[in-house]
Amino acid sequence: MPDRTYILKGGSGLDEDGQPLNRRFNAARLADRTVDELLGICKGMISDGVITDGEADFLVRWIEQQRAVIAEWPVKTLAERIARMMEDQKIEEQERQELFELLSEISGSRSPQDVAKNLSTVLPLTKPAPDIVFQDRAFCFTGKFFYGTRAACQQVVIARGGLIHKNPILDTRYLVIGTLGSTDWLHSTHGRKIGYAMELNRKGSPLALVCEEHWTKYL
């Protein structure tokens, strides 16, 4: 029987070193591995119950070196938040506690990516998500935020000409829902704001429910 030559149509998808040729696949795999490493760092930092200035500074520098994921939500927002805390080269006691709680949330049972992915299926967000306009528009915030404390979120809106409402009313344009802890919104305190916002929608209010990830894209 003569020798036969078999040609694999479409290729194996691997280069000469056996690595995937699909760049998107490689990028996604690298991002997942880097986020896993980030979760390990977070767990290590909170293991002794305190975050030191040196640990926070290390985390900022480590994130900045991870070019593959630095632009990904919510890693970019996390890096910016810690960098703001470190602007004066030290972390105040209140900031230290905020950072500890943030890292505790991140290193819990869900990864930051999982939290963000699940958000759209758990929360009654406005679809399609509207453009965010700050000038003369009223914002209400509920939940916990990667960006910072609720006061920090409110301040960045005011700085851009926006208004703040403590609770959603007919004139409120956006209810921004924090990512952290949002998956259990129905049974939480901030869930009451979401429920009331939905009731306003049913009455014809233009109030939009948007997630933190969408809001930060316009900052």
Buried (B, 14 or more C-beta within 10 A) or exposed (E): EEEEEEEEEEEEEEEEEEEEEEEEEEEEEBBEEBBEEBBEBBBEBBEEEEBEEEBBBEBBEBBEEBEBBEEBBBBBBBBBBBBEBBEEEEBEEEBBEBBBBBBBBBBBEBBBBEBBEBBEEBBBBBEEBBEBEBEEBBBBBBBBBBBBBBEEBBEBBEEBEBBBBEEBBEEBBBBBBBBBBBBEBEEBEBBEBBEBBBEBBEEEBEBBBBBBBBBBEEB
